[in-house]
């Protein structure tokens, strides 16, 4: 059962980070685009919507946070070795 659970965890993380982050980024692009307002390709004018613009920025920040956290997680032992800083002290090694 341990192998099955490990495979399932890897699959879920792969789906979330592999397909989920690009989907969240695309949603942020769409929200930011609609929030900025302007003229569409068919010459229809849209008023700016600050709520959508801020939602897009929030989604960009979330994706950036996940990427930076993932890089820090991957390089955690190197950071501990060179700088003596444990960025994830709550998780056992």
Backbone as XML, in Angstrom:
<?xml version="1.0"?>
<chain id="A" units="angstrom">
  <residue number="1" name="UNK">
    <atom name="N" x="0.817" y="-1.196" z="0.000"/>
    <atom name="CA" x="0.000" y="0.000" z="0.000"/>
    <atom name="C" x="0.860" y="1.258" z="0.000"/>
  </residue>
  <residue number="2" name="UNK">
    <atom name="N" x="2.063" y="1.185" z="0.524"/>
    <atom name="CA" x="2.924" y="2.352" z="0.602"/>
    <atom name="C" x="3.310" y="2.836" z="-0.791"/>
  </residue>
  <residue number="3" name="UNK">
    <atom name="N" x="3.610" y="1.902" z="-1.699"/>
    <atom name="CA" x="3.975" y="2.289" z="-3.057"/>
    <atom name="C" x="2.811" y="2.991" z="-3.753"/>
  </residue>
  <residue number="4" name="UNK">
    <atom name="N" x="1.620" y="2.463" z="-3.560"/>
    <atom name="CA" x="0.438" y="3.059" z="-4.182"/>
    <atom name="C" x="0.214" y="4.476" z="-3.669"/>
  </residue>
  <residue number="5" name="UNK">
    <atom name="N" x="0.353" y="4.677" z="-2.376"/>
    <atom name="CA" x="0.180" y="6.012" z="-1.805"/>
    <atom name="C" x="1.234" y="6.978" z="-2.329"/>
  </residue>
  <residue number="6" name="UNK">
    <atom name="N" x="2.469" y="6.526" z="-2.455"/>
    <atom name="CA" x="3.537" y="7.374" z="-2.974"/>
    <atom name="C" x="3.292" y="7.752" z="-4.427"/>
  </residue>
  <residue number="7" name="UNK">
    <atom name="N" x="2.877" y="6.788" z="-5.218"/>
    <atom name="CA" x="2.571" y="7.061" z="-6.620"/>
    <atom name="C" x="1.410" y="8.028" z="-6.731"/>
  </residue>
  <residue number="8" name="UNK">
    <atom name="N" x="0.405" y="7.869" z="-5.892"/>
    <atom name="CA" x="-0.752" y="8.758" z="-5.904"/>
    <atom name="C" x="-0.353" y="10.189" z="-5.526"/>
  </residue>
  <residue number="9" name="UNK">
    <atom name="N" x="0.512" y="10.333" z="-4.523"/>
    <atom name="CA" x="0.970" y="11.671" z="-4.125"/>
    <atom name="C" x="1.734" y="12.351" z="-5.263"/>
  </residue>
  <residue number="10" name="UNK">
    <atom name="N" x="2.618" y="11.610" z="-5.908"/>
    <atom name="CA" x="3.382" y="12.170" z="-7.024"/>
    <atom name="C" x="2.447" y="12.560" z="-8.164"/>
  </residue>
  <residue number="11" name="UNK">
    <atom name="N" x="1.453" y="11.741" z="-8.436"/>
    <atom name="CA" x="0.493" y="12.041" z="-9.493"/>
    <atom name="C" x="-0.291" y="13.310" z="-9.191"/>
  </residue>
  <residue number="12" name="UNK">
    <atom name="N" x="-0.764" y="13.456" z="-7.968"/>
    <atom name="CA" x="-1.544" y="14.636" z="-7.591"/>
    <atom name="C" x="-0.690" y="15.897" z="-7.675"/>
  </residue>
  <residue number="13" name="UNK">
    <atom name="N" x="0.528" y="15.845" z="-7.136"/>
    <atom name="CA" x="1.405" y="17.016" z="-7.190"/>
    <atom name="C" x="1.752" y="17.352" z="-8.634"/>
  </residue>
  <residue number="14" name="UNK">
    <atom name="N" x="1.991" y="16.333" z="-9.449"/>
    <atom name="CA" x="2.285" y="16.569" z="-10.858"/>
    <atom name="C" x="1.123" y="17.220" z="-11.588"/>
  </residue>
  <residue number="15" name="UNK">
    <atom name="N" x="-0.093" y="16.785" z="-11.287"/>
    <atom name="CA" x="-1.256" y="17.403" z="-11.925"/>
    <atom name="C" x="-1.469" y="18.835" z="-11.456"/>
  </residue>
  <residue number="16" name="UNK">
    <atom name="N" x="-1.306" y="19.065" z="-10.163"/>
    <atom name="CA" x="-1.530" y="20.413" z="-9.626"/>
    <atom name="C" x="-0.481" y="21.383" z="-10.166"/>
  </residue>
  <residue number="17" name="UNK">
    <atom name="N" x="0.787" y="20.994" z="-10.083"/>
    <atom name="CA" x="1.840" y="21.899" z="-10.530"/>
    <atom name="C" x="2.010" y="21.864" z="-12.045"/>
  </residue>
  <residue number="18" name="UNK">
    <atom name="N" x="1.767" y="20.732" z="-12.653"/>
    <atom name="CA" x="1.972" y="20.616" z="-14.085"/>
    <atom name="C" x="0.853" y="21.222" z="-14.916"/>
  </residue>
  <residue number="19" name="UNK">
    <atom name="N" x="-0.371" y="21.029" z="-14.512"/>
    <atom name="CA" x="-1.505" y="21.555" z="-15.263"/>
    <atom name="C" x="-2.215" y="22.677" z="-14.520"/>
  </residue>
  <residue number="20" name="UNK">
    <atom name="N" x="-2.155" y="22.654" z="-13.205"/>
    <atom name="CA" x="-2.877" y="23.647" z="-12.421"/>
    <atom name="C" x="-2.260" y="25.029" z="-12.470"/>
  </residue>
  <residue number="21" name="UNK">
    <atom name="N" x="-0.936" y="25.122" z="-12.332"/>
    <atom name="CA" x="-0.292" y="26.439" z="-12.346"/>
    <atom name="C" x="-0.439" y="27.161" z="-13.680"/>
  </residue>
  <residue number="22" name="UNK">
    <atom name="N" x="-0.245" y="26.496" z="-14.816"/>
    <atom name="CA" x="-0.507" y="27.205" z="-16.076"/>
    <atom name="C" x="-1.963" y="27.638" z="-16.219"/>
  </residue>
  <residue number="23" name="UNK">
    <atom name="N" x="-2.886" y="26.848" z="-15.690"/>
    <atom name="CA" x="-4.300" y="27.232" z="-15.755"/>
    <atom name="C" x="-4.566" y="28.451" z="-14.878"/>
  </residue>
  <residue number="24" name="UNK">
    <atom name="N" x="-3.956" y="28.496" z="-13.700"/>
    <atom name="CA" x="-4.123" y="29.666" z="-12.817"/>
    <atom name="C" x="-3.480" y="30.890" z="-13.464"/>
  </residue>
  <residue number="25" name="UNK">
    <atom name="N" x="-2.303" y="30.714" z="-14.084"/>
    <atom name="CA" x="-1.646" y="31.828" z="-14.761"/>
    <atom name="C" x="-2.500" y="32.345" z="-15.919"/>
  </residue>
  <residue number="26" name="UNK">
    <atom name="N" x="-3.088" y="31.427" z="-16.704"/>
    <atom name="CA" x="-3.949" y="31.835" z="-17.819"/>
    <atom name="C" x="-5.191" y="32.560" z="-17.321"/>
  </residue>
  <residue number="27" name="UNK">
    <atom name="N" x="-5.744" y="32.101" z="-16.206"/>
    <atom name="CA" x="-6.894" y="32.789" z="-15.617"/>
    <atom name="C" x="-6.504" y="34.181" z="-15.158"/>
  </residue>
  <residue number="28" name="UNK">
    <atom name="N" x="-5.312" y="34.322" z="-14.591"/>
    <atom name="CA" x="-4.813" y="35.639" z="-14.189"/>
    <atom name="C" x="-4.630" y="36.556" z="-15.373"/>
  </residue>
  <residue number="29" name="UNK">
    <atom name="N" x="-4.102" y="36.023" z="-16.478"/>
    <atom name="CA" x="-3.944" y="36.831" z="-17.696"/>
    <atom name="C" x="-5.300" y="37.312" z="-18.207"/>
  </residue>
  <residue number="30" name="UNK">
    <atom name="N" x="-6.268" y="36.417" z="-18.205"/>
    <atom name="CA" x="-7.601" y="36.772" z="-18.674"/>
    <atom name="C" x="-8.245" y="37.818" z="-17.768"/>
  </residue>
  <residue number="31" name="UNK">
    <atom name="N" x="-8.134" y="37.627" z="-16.452"/>
    <atom name="CA" x="-8.715" y="38.586" z="-15.514"/>
    <atom name="C" x="-8.030" y="39.946" z="-15.644"/>
  </residue>
  <residue number="32" name="UNK">
    <atom name="N" x="-6.707" y="39.953" z="-15.748"/>
    <atom name="CA" x="-5.983" y="41.216" z="-15.877"/>
    <atom name="C" x="-6.340" y="41.913" z="-17.186"/>
  </residue>
  <residue number="33" name="UNK">
    <atom name="N" x="-6.488" y="41.148" z="-18.248"/>
    <atom name="CA" x="-6.845" y="41.715" z="-19.544"/>
    <atom name="C" x="-8.235" y="42.345" z="-19.516"/>
  </residue>
  <residue number="34" name="UNK">
    <atom name="N" x="-9.203" y="41.627" z="-18.952"/>
    <atom name="CA" x="-10.551" y="42.193" z="-18.861"/>
    <atom name="C" x="-10.592" y="43.358" z="-17.880"/>
  </residue>
  <residue number="35" name="UNK">
    <atom name="N" x="-9.762" y="43.315" z="-16.845"/>
    <atom name="CA" x="-9.738" y="44.391" z="-15.865"/>
    <atom name="C" x="-9.126" y="45.667" z="-16.397"/>
  </residue>
  <residue number="36" name="UNK">
    <atom name="N" x="-8.241" y="45.561" z="-17.379"/>
    <atom name="CA" x="-7.593" y="46.749" z="-17.933"/>
    <atom name="C" x="-8.530" y="47.538" z="-18.838"/>
  </residue>
  <residue number="37" name="UNK">
    <atom name="N" x="-9.537" y="46.871" z="-19.378"/>
    <atom name="CA" x="-10.447" y="47.554" z="-20.283"/>
    <atom name="C" x="-9.807" y="47.741" z="-21.646"/>
  </residue>
  <residue number="38" name="UNK">
    <atom name="N" x="-10.441" y="48.575" z="-22.475"/>
    <atom name="CA" x="-9.884" y="48.869" z="-23.790"/>
    <atom name="C" x="-10.778" y="48.364" z="-24.898"/>
  </residue>
  <residue number="39" name="UNK">
    <atom name="N" x="-10.184" y="48.302" z="-26.090"/>
    <atom name="CA" x="-10.937" y="47.935" z="-27.278"/>
    <atom name="C" x="-10.617" y="46.495" z="-27.679"/>
  </residue>
  <residue number="40" name="UNK">
    <atom name="N" x="-11.658" y="45.747" z="-27.969"/>
    <atom name="CA" x="-11.497" y="44.367" z="-28.428"/>
    <atom name="C" x="-11.218" y="44.348" z="-29.937"/>
  </residue>
  <residue number="41" name="UNK">
    <atom name="N" x="-10.979" y="43.163" z="-30.464"/>
    <atom name="CA" x="-10.690" y="43.019" z="-31.893"/>
    <atom name="C" x="-11.890" y="43.398" z="-32.753"/>
  </residue>
  <residue number="42" name="UNK">
    <atom name="N" x="-13.100" y="43.212" z="-32.226"/>
    <atom name="CA" x="-14.306" y="43.566" z="-32.984"/>
    <atom name="C" x="-14.763" y="44.991" z="-32.698"/>
  </residue>
  <residue number="43" name="UNK">
    <atom name="N" x="-13.860" y="45.836" z="-32.183"/>
    <atom name="CA" x="-14.077" y="47.265" z="-31.929"/>
    <atom name="C" x="-15.134" y="47.537" z="-30.860"/>
  </residue>
  <residue number="44" name="UNK">
    <atom name="N" x="-15.289" y="46.629" z="-29.926"/>
    <atom name="CA" x="-16.183" y="46.828" z="-28.791"/>
    <atom name="C" x="-15.335" y="47.372" z="-27.640"/>
  </residue>
  <residue number="45" name="UNK">
    <atom name="N" x="-15.782" y="48.474" z="-27.051"/>
    <atom name="CA" x="-15.042" y="49.101" z="-25.955"/>
    <atom name="C" x="-15.520" y="48.542" z="-24.612"/>
  </residue>
  <residue number="46" name="UNK">
    <atom name="N" x="-14.569" y="48.270" z="-23.712"/>
    <atom name="CA" x="-14.877" y="47.797" z="-22.368"/>
    <atom name="C" x="-14.296" y="48.772" z="-21.363"/>
  </residue>
  <residue number="47" name="UNK">
    <atom name="N" x="-15.082" y="49.048" z="-20.315"/>
    <atom name="CA" x="-14.589" y="49.915" z="-19.246"/>
    <atom name="C" x="-13.618" y="49.136" z="-18.360"/>
  </residue>
  <residue number="48" name="UNK">
    <atom name="N" x="-12.647" y="49.819" z="-17.787"/>
    <atom name="CA" x="-11.729" y="49.140" z="-16.858"/>
    <atom name="C" x="-12.476" y="48.632" z="-15.625"/>
  </residue>
  <residue number="49" name="UNK">
    <atom name="N" x="-12.067" y="47.477" z="-15.130"/>
    <atom name="CA" x="-12.648" y="46.889" z="-13.935"/>
    <atom name="C" x="-11.506" y="46.616" z="-12.951"/>
  </residue>
  <residue number="50" name="UNK">
    <atom name="N" x="-11.332" y="47.493" z="-11.954"/>
    <atom name="CA" x="-10.203" y="47.333" z="-11.035"/>
    <atom name="C" x="-10.222" y="46.015" z="-10.257"/>
  </residue>
  <residue number="51" name="UNK">
    <atom name="N" x="-11.393" y="45.486" z="-9.950"/>
    <atom name="CA" x="-11.459" y="44.229" z="-9.201"/>
    <atom name="C" x="-10.841" y="43.084" z="-10.000"/>
  </residue>
  <residue number="52" name="UNK">
    <atom name="N" x="-11.140" y="43.010" z="-11.288"/>
    <atom name="CA" x="-10.563" y="41.963" z="-12.122"/>
    <atom name="C" x="-9.061" y="42.164" z="-12.305"/>
  </residue>
  <residue number="53" name="UNK">
    <atom name="N" x="-8.653" y="43.428" z="-12.402"/>
    <atom name="CA" x="-7.231" y="43.716" z="-12.558"/>
    <atom name="C" x="-6.455" y="43.266" z="-11.318"/>
  </residue>
  <residue number="54" name="UNK">
    <atom name="N" x="-6.973" y="43.550" z="-10.144"/>
    <atom name="CA" x="-6.318" y="43.131" z="-8.903"/>
    <atom name="C" x="-6.379" y="41.610" z="-8.722"/>
  </residue>
  <residue number="55" name="UNK">
    <atom name="N" x="-7.456" y="40.987" z="-9.182"/>
    <atom name="CA" x="-7.537" y="39.527" z="-9.138"/>
    <atom name="C" x="-6.449" y="38.907" z="-10.013"/>
  </residue>
  <residue number="56" name="UNK">
    <atom name="N" x="-6.236" y="39.472" z="-11.191"/>
    <atom name="CA" x="-5.173" y="38.993" z="-12.066"/>
    <atom name="C" x="-3.807" y="39.138" z="-11.424"/>
  </residue>
  <residue number="57" name="UNK">
    <atom name="N" x="-3.550" y="40.273" z="-10.790"/>
    <atom name="CA" x="-2.273" y="40.487" z="-10.103"/>
    <atom name="C" x="-2.123" y="39.508" z="-8.945"/>
  </residue>
  <residue number="58" name="UNK">
    <atom name="N" x="-3.195" y="39.265" z="-8.205"/>
    <atom name="CA" x="-3.154" y="38.313" z="-7.098"/>
    <atom name="C" x="-2.830" y="36.894" z="-7.589"/>
  </residue>
  <residue number="59" name="UNK">
    <atom name="N" x="-3.411" y="36.508" z="-8.713"/>
    <atom name="CA" x="-3.117" y="35.184" z="-9.274"/>
    <atom name="C" x="-1.672" y="35.098" z="-9.755"/>
  </residue>
  <residue number="60" name="UNK">
    <atom name="N" x="-1.136" y="36.180" z="-10.331"/>
    <atom name="CA" x="0.274" y="36.202" z="-10.727"/>
    <atom name="C" x="1.173" y="36.043" z="-9.508"/>
  </residue>
  <residue number="61" name="UNK">
    <atom name="N" x="0.851" y="36.739" z="-8.432"/>
    <atom name="CA" x="1.648" y="36.636" z="-7.214"/>
    <atom name="C" x="1.589" y="35.233" z="-6.631"/>
  </residue>
  <residue number="62" name="UNK">
    <atom name="N" x="0.431" y="34.600" z="-6.692"/>
    <atom name="CA" x="0.298" y="33.232" z="-6.199"/>
    <atom name="C" x="1.177" y="32.270" z="-6.997"/>
  </residue>
  <residue number="63" name="UNK">
    <atom name="N" x="1.142" y="32.379" z="-8.320"/>
    <atom name="CA" x="1.967" y="31.509" z="-9.166"/>
    <atom name="C" x="3.447" y="31.764" z="-8.888"/>
  </residue>
  <residue number="64" name="UNK">
    <atom name="N" x="3.831" y="33.018" z="-8.736"/>
    <atom name="CA" x="5.227" y="33.352" z="-8.432"/>
    <atom name="C" x="5.645" y="32.768" z="-7.085"/>
  </residue>
  <residue number="65" name="UNK">
    <atom name="N" x="4.770" y="32.859" z="-6.085"/>
    <atom name="CA" x="5.061" y="32.307" z="-4.769"/>
    <atom name="C" x="5.273" y="30.805" z="-4.838"/>
  </residue>
  <residue number="66" name="UNK">
    <atom name="N" x="4.428" y="30.107" z="-5.581"/>
    <atom name="CA" x="4.559" y="28.651" z="-5.697"/>
    <atom name="C" x="5.867" y="28.283" z="-6.387"/>
  </residue>
  <residue number="67" name="UNK">
    <atom name="N" x="6.239" y="29.024" z="-7.419"/>
    <atom name="CA" x="7.487" y="28.728" z="-8.131"/>
    <atom name="C" x="8.697" y="28.969" z="-7.238"/>
  </residue>
  <residue number="68" name="UNK">
    <atom name="N" x="8.724" y="30.101" z="-6.530"/>
    <atom name="CA" x="9.853" y="30.401" z="-5.641"/>
    <atom name="C" x="9.928" y="29.386" z="-4.503"/>
  </residue>
  <residue number="69" name="UNK">
    <atom name="N" x="8.794" y="29.003" z="-3.948"/>
    <atom name="CA" x="8.772" y="28.001" z="-2.885"/>
    <atom name="C" x="9.257" y="26.644" z="-3.395"/>
  </residue>
  <residue number="70" name="UNK">
    <atom name="N" x="8.871" y="26.275" z="-4.608"/>
    <atom name="CA" x="9.318" y="24.998" z="-5.174"/>
    <atom name="C" x="10.825" y="24.994" z="-5.402"/>
  </residue>
  <residue number="71" name="UNK">
    <atom name="N" x="11.376" y="26.090" z="-5.889"/>
    <atom name="CA" x="12.829" y="26.165" z="-6.085"/>
    <atom name="C" x="13.544" y="26.110" z="-4.735"/>
  </residue>
  <residue number="72" name="UNK">
    <atom name="N" x="13.012" y="26.806" z="-3.736"/>
    <atom name="CA" x="13.618" y="26.761" z="-2.400"/>
    <atom name="C" x="13.532" y="25.355" z="-1.808"/>
  </residue>
  <residue number="73" name="UNK">
    <atom name="N" x="12.443" y="24.646" z="-2.068"/>
    <atom name="CA" x="12.294" y="23.277" z="-1.565"/>
    <atom name="C" x="13.300" y="22.342" z="-2.232"/>
  </residue>
  <residue number="74" name="UNK">
    <atom name="N" x="13.478" y="22.501" z="-3.524"/>
    <atom name="CA" x="14.411" y="21.642" z="-4.250"/>
    <atom name="C" x="15.846" y="21.883" z="-3.783"/>
  </residue>
  <residue number="75" name="UNK">
    <atom name="N" x="16.187" y="23.128" z="-3.501"/>
    <atom name="CA" x="17.559" y="23.476" z="-3.124"/>
    <atom name="C" x="17.748" y="23.620" z="-1.619"/>
  </residue>
  <residue number="76" name="UNK">
    <atom name="N" x="16.840" y="23.092" z="-0.821"/>
    <atom name="CA" x="16.874" y="23.312" z="0.627"/>
    <atom name="C" x="18.143" y="22.770" z="1.284"/>
  </residue>
  <residue number="77" name="UNK">
    <atom name="N" x="18.623" y="21.600" z="0.862"/>
    <atom name="CA" x="19.819" y="21.057" z="1.508"/>
    <atom name="C" x="21.055" y="21.874" z="1.156"/>
  </residue>
  <residue number="78" name="UNK">
    <atom name="N" x="21.118" y="22.392" z="-0.055"/>
    <atom name="CA" x="22.234" y="23.252" z="-0.437"/>
    <atom name="C" x="22.200" y="24.559" z="0.349"/>
  </residue>
  <residue number="79" name="UNK">
    <atom name="N" x="21.018" y="25.113" z="0.536"/>
    <atom name="CA" x="20.883" y="26.348" z="1.315"/>
    <atom name="C" x="21.280" y="26.112" z="2.765"/>
  </residue>
  <residue number="80" name="UNK">
    <atom name="N" x="20.870" y="24.986" z="3.320"/>
    <atom name="CA" x="21.250" y="24.659" z="4.696"/>
    <atom name="C" x="22.763" y="24.478" z="4.793"/>
  </residue>
  <residue number="81" name="UNK">
    <atom name="N" x="23.358" y="23.808" z="3.821"/>
    <atom name="CA" x="24.800" y="23.552" z="3.857"/>
    <atom name="C" x="25.615" y="24.845" z="3.745"/>
  </residue>
  <residue number="82" name="UNK">
    <atom name="N" x="25.266" y="25.707" z="2.821"/>
    <atom name="CA" x="26.067" y="26.902" z="2.575"/>
    <atom name="C" x="25.751" y="28.072" z="3.512"/>
  </residue>
  <residue number="83" name="UNK">
    <atom name="N" x="24.499" y="28.240" z="3.873"/>
    <atom name="CA" x="24.105" y="29.404" z="4.656"/>
    <atom name="C" x="23.657" y="29.072" z="6.075"/>
  </residue>
  <residue number="84" name="UNK">
    <atom name="N" x="23.366" y="27.818" z="6.346"/>
    <atom name="CA" x="22.918" y="27.423" z="7.675"/>
    <atom name="C" x="21.498" y="27.854" z="7.994"/>
  </residue>
  <residue number="85" name="UNK">
    <atom name="N" x="20.711" y="28.137" z="6.969"/>
    <atom name="CA" x="19.335" y="28.580" z="7.145"/>
    <atom name="C" x="18.402" y="27.460" z="6.698"/>
  </residue>
  <residue number="86" name="UNK">
    <atom name="N" x="17.502" y="27.042" z="7.583"/>
    <atom name="CA" x="16.515" y="26.047" z="7.234"/>
    <atom name="C" x="15.214" y="26.768" z="6.895"/>
  </residue>
  <residue number="87" name="UNK">
    <atom name="N" x="14.881" y="26.815" z="5.617"/>
    <atom name="CA" x="13.688" y="27.534" z="5.170"/>
    <atom name="C" x="12.378" y="26.805" z="5.493"/>
  </residue>
  <residue number="88" name="UNK">
    <atom name="N" x="12.498" y="25.509" z="5.763"/>
    <atom name="CA" x="11.321" y="24.702" z="6.067"/>
    <atom name="C" x="11.554" y="23.937" z="7.380"/>
  </residue>
  <residue number="89" name="UNK">
    <atom name="N" x="11.630" y="24.640" z="8.503"/>
    <atom name="CA" x="11.938" y="23.936" z="9.765"/>
    <atom name="C" x="10.790" y="23.057" z="10.264"/>
  </residue>
  <residue number="90" name="UNK">
    <atom name="N" x="9.578" y="23.305" z="9.789"/>
    <atom name="CA" x="8.433" y="22.550" z="10.279"/>
    <atom name="C" x="8.309" y="21.174" z="9.626"/>
  </residue>
  <residue number="91" name="UNK">
    <atom name="N" x="9.109" y="20.926" z="8.577"/>
    <atom name="CA" x="9.046" y="19.652" z="7.867"/>
    <atom name="C" x="10.309" y="18.864" z="8.185"/>
  </residue>
  <residue number="92" name="UNK">
    <atom name="N" x="10.139" y="17.613" z="8.604"/>
    <atom name="CA" x="11.317" y="16.813" z="8.959"/>
    <atom name="C" x="12.095" y="16.451" z="7.694"/>
  </residue>
  <residue number="93" name="UNK">
    <atom name="N" x="13.378" y="16.268" z="7.875"/>
    <atom name="CA" x="14.257" y="15.971" z="6.744"/>
    <atom name="C" x="14.283" y="14.493" z="6.457"/>
  </residue>
</chain>
